[in-house]
C-alpha cells in the first residue's frame, strides 16, 4: 500500500451524516491528547494531512482519509475535560454512532499513551472492542519518551491492567521517531487484504 497517496476525503459532524461504508475501514480511536493525528501523519508520510493541534481535543468530527481503496477513519478523541458537556455528548454520539452502524471495519487501532496506566475510558474502549468482537490492535503512543527497558515494563503492565489475551497485538509507537510504524502498517495491510 502506498501511504504517500493518502488524501483527505471528508469530515462529518454527526453519525447520521456518515455515508454507507463502501471500502474497508481502519478506524483510529483514543483519548484527546494521545496523538492520533500525529500518528496518522506519520503513517501517511505527511506533516499535516491530519490536523495536529497543541490544544488537545481539536478533532471534533469524524475525518476520512483514503489510501488505495481503503478508508482511514480518525474518530474524535474521548475524555478531554476542557470542552462543554454538549460538545462531549456530541463526540460520544459520533464515536458510538460510528461503531453502531454497519461498517466494513477491517481494523480498529486503539491508541493509549504508553507513559501512563490506561484510563477508565481506555479500558472501556478495549472492553467494547473485545465484546463486540471487532479486530483491533493497541498502538501505545509516545514510545520515544521511554527507554527500551521502560517500554517493555509498560507494555507488560498495560497488558496486565487491560487483561489482554497473549495473542493480542500491542505495538509501541512514536510519531516523532517512527518507532512501530512499519509494524503497524503491516497489521493494517494484513487486515484489509
C-alpha positions in Angstrom: 0.0 0.0 0.0 1.4 3.4 -1.0 0.7 5.6 2.0 2.1 8.6 0.1 -1.1 8.6 -1.9 -3.2 9.3 1.2 -5.8 12.0 0.7 -8.4 13.7 3.0 -11.8 12.8 1.6 -14.5 14.1 4.1 -15.4 15.2 7.6 -18.7 14.5 9.4 -20.1 16.3 12.4 -22.9 13.7 13.3 -23.2 10.0 12.8 -26.3 10.4 10.6 -24.2 12.2 8.0 -21.9 9.2 7.6 -22.3 7.7 4.1 -22.6 3.9 3.8 -19.4 2.0 4.1 -18.1 1.0 0.6 -14.4 0.4 1.3 -12.6 -1.5 4.0 -12.2 0.9 7.0 -9.4 1.3 9.5 -10.6 3.4 12.5 -8.4 5.2 15.0 -9.7 5.7 18.5 -8.1 7.1 21.6 -8.0 9.9 24.2 -7.9 13.5 23.0 -4.2 14.0 23.7 -2.9 10.6 22.7 -1.5 11.7 19.3 -4.0 10.2 16.8 -3.5 12.9 14.2 0.4 12.8 14.6 0.4 9.0 14.2 -1.8 9.2 11.1 0.5 11.8 9.6 3.5 9.5 10.3 1.7 6.6 8.7 0.9 8.7 5.6 4.5 10.2 5.5 2.9 13.6 5.7 3.5 16.6 8.0 -0.1 18.0 8.2 -2.6 15.9 6.3 -4.4 15.1 9.6 -4.7 18.4 11.6 -2.5 18.4 14.6 -3.0 21.0 17.3 -1.1 21.9 20.5 -4.6 22.0 22.1 -6.0 18.5 22.9 -9.5 17.7 21.6 -9.3 19.6 18.3 -10.6 16.6 16.3 -14.3 17.2 16.7 -15.5 15.5 13.6 -15.0 12.0 12.1 -12.4 12.6 9.4 -12.0 10.2 6.5 -8.7 9.7 4.5 -8.4 7.4 1.6 -5.4 5.3 0.5 -5.7 2.9 -2.5 -9.4 2.0 -1.8 -9.0 1.8 2.0 -10.7 4.4 4.2 -8.7 5.6 7.3 -11.2 6.9 9.9 -9.9 9.4 12.5 -12.5 9.4 15.3 -12.8 12.3 17.8 -10.7 11.9 20.9 -12.5 11.0 24.1 -12.0 12.2 27.6 -10.9 15.8 27.2 -12.0 17.8 30.2 -11.9 21.3 28.9 -14.9 21.2 26.5 -18.5 21.9 27.1 -20.7 19.0 28.1 -22.8 19.4 25.0 -19.6 19.0 22.8 -18.6 15.9 24.8 -22.0 14.4 24.3 -21.7 15.1 20.5 -18.3 13.5 20.3 -19.6 10.5 22.3 -22.6 10.2 19.9 -20.2 10.4 16.9 -18.0 7.6 18.2 -20.8 5.3 19.3 -22.9 6.2 16.2 -19.9 5.2 14.1 -19.5 1.8 15.8 -23.2 1.1 15.9 -23.5 1.3 12.1 -23.0 -1.4 9.6 -19.4 -0.5 8.6 -16.8 -2.5 6.6 -14.5 -2.3 9.6 -11.2 -4.2 8.9 -9.3 -3.0 11.9 -9.5 -0.6 14.9 -6.3 1.0 16.1 -6.9 1.8 19.7 -4.3 4.3 20.9 -3.1 4.6 24.5 -0.3 6.7 25.9 2.5 4.2 26.9 3.7 6.5 29.7 0.6 6.1 31.9 -1.8 3.4 33.1 -4.9 3.1 30.9 -7.7 5.4 32.0 -11.2 4.1 32.6 -12.2 5.4 29.1 -9.3 3.4 27.5 -10.3 0.3 29.4 -13.9 0.8 28.3 -12.9 1.1 24.7 -10.8 -2.1 24.8 -13.6 -3.9 26.6 -16.1 -2.7 24.0 -13.9 -3.8 21.1 -13.4 -7.2 22.7 -17.1 -7.8 23.5 -18.1 -6.6 20.0 -15.6 -9.0 18.6 -14.0 -6.2 16.5 -10.5 -6.8 15.1 -8.1 -4.4 16.9 -4.5 -3.6 17.7 -3.3 -1.5 20.5 -0.9 1.3 19.5 1.0 2.6 22.5 1.9 6.1 21.6 4.8 8.4 22.7 7.1 5.3 23.0 10.2 7.5 22.2 9.8 9.1 25.6 10.8 5.9 27.3 13.9 3.7 27.2 13.6 0.2 25.8 13.5 -1.3 29.3 10.8 1.1 30.4 8.8 0.4 27.2 8.9 -3.4 27.9 7.7 -2.8 31.5 4.9 -0.6 30.4 3.7 -3.0 27.7 3.6 -5.8 30.3 1.8 -3.5 32.8 -0.8 -2.4 30.3 -1.3 -6.0 29.1 -2.0 -7.0 32.7 -4.2 -3.9 33.5 -6.3 -4.4 30.4 -6.4 -8.2 30.8 -5.3 -8.8 27.2 -5.0 -12.3 25.8 -1.5 -13.3 24.9 -2.2 -13.1 21.2 -3.5 -9.5 21.3 -1.2 -7.3 19.2 0.4 -4.4 21.2 2.7 -2.1 19.3 4.7 0.6 21.0 4.7 3.6 18.5 6.2 7.0 18.1 5.0 9.6 15.6 8.2 11.5 16.5 10.8 8.8 15.9 8.9 6.4 13.7 9.0 3.5 16.2 6.5 0.8 15.4 5.2 2.5 12.3 6.3 -0.3 9.9 4.8 -2.9 12.2 1.5 -1.0 12.4 1.4 -0.7 8.5 1.9 -4.5 8.2 -1.1 -5.2 10.5 -3.2 -2.7 8.6 -2.3 -4.2 5.3 -3.0 -7.8 6.5 -6.3 -6.6 7.9 -7.5 -5.0 4.6 -6.2 -7.6 2.2 
